[in-house]
Amino acid sequence: MGVVAEPSNQQPAPSRPPRTVSAMVFAILPLVLIAFGAAGLLGQCSFNPGGPSVQVPTVDVRAELDRASGRVDFPLADPELPANWRANSVNVLTLRSHAEVVRIGLLTGEGSYLRFSQSTAAEEELVTADTRQPPQALGTVDAGGRQWVRYRSVEGEQAWASERDGVRLLIAGNAAEPEFRTLAEAALKAPAKP
């Protein structure tokens, strides 16, 4: 068996600096700075020392109701609401009976949420569609000169139903009774969009 001779001109391997935590941090730090810089330039992150904030969309109710009025065959009430309330959605839904529902989502000044629905659907169908359960009446309440039937809803919410000129009105959400009353009165006083 032969012996393999090593070449005599081979140089020793260069020595490496020791692998320490500080060496790794200084190696990664430029990459982190580049990533944050790119994210900041592209607007993908922000710093908020007060904590996280939620950006809720705001919609132009009048413009959305104008659009919705072309899809439905009944007049829509456009309630005048307090200045610190914000509408964050307006949509048109079709129920199983093919009745259309125009629903406005509202954030109240107290931080609660209400949905205001208008439809020619039967009260039972409208309540079931909104509360996602068979109607369970809790009694009645007078608001805006009209009687509203109160219904149990999901997740601690409630719903109020009434009628105005042949159009069913439904208010639902997690707000307190004074906010329900504010919306009920505004809905009954509101001019109707044909």
Steps between C-alpha positions, in 0.01 A plus 500: 500500500638838403520816706357814356732791526362842586602787279760712668376836369157488670438798723326472834126592506438865584384552855136602546384756748320339792121454462354707779153643561621854438653394170167348392308811607731725299461268201118506515454867596555640148237260360246603764563869433457447127171310556357771727613771261333327205177441697493864611555629147227276366259603777450147628561577866479786742593577855225597741627554854141527632420143402319342207225688322225369275420681178125467438370595158248782468241500224290777350152380599312738270697393194468131591125532561464674162669199339293252704173675414553394138506134608192493724132575442426682826593843638807513726521706818818705534523569875675813628735369768715668767828646371710255701335194340669348192363276230753233406297289256196503275395191311201341327411141588250264340304271732361154416164654413688722249419806710780756500651642820703821514725493808710782645772417753558772761754571772338709772662777701523260796705247300211259446385351171153512345357366175204682344309289249211594271297247301156393382568150637277354769614589850577138591724451195681830551562435871618143431740620229656758731504313832585161343240326717120459510337817635470513879295806596593670828212749507443842350639849544369837381750717311441785260123478549485141378503159662806282438516126576820404682668171405785299647805474277839329518802593712313728739345708223136589459280605208206741471247471216229738384340622178485831317274551197506132406876463547632281781768664715743298712765632738741244645829507684676520832415863586316618809132593490558879464696437179226271368250777575715762324512289184131402521392865528733608218375220274136594552563872439729451200393602151455204269702455181270369225 
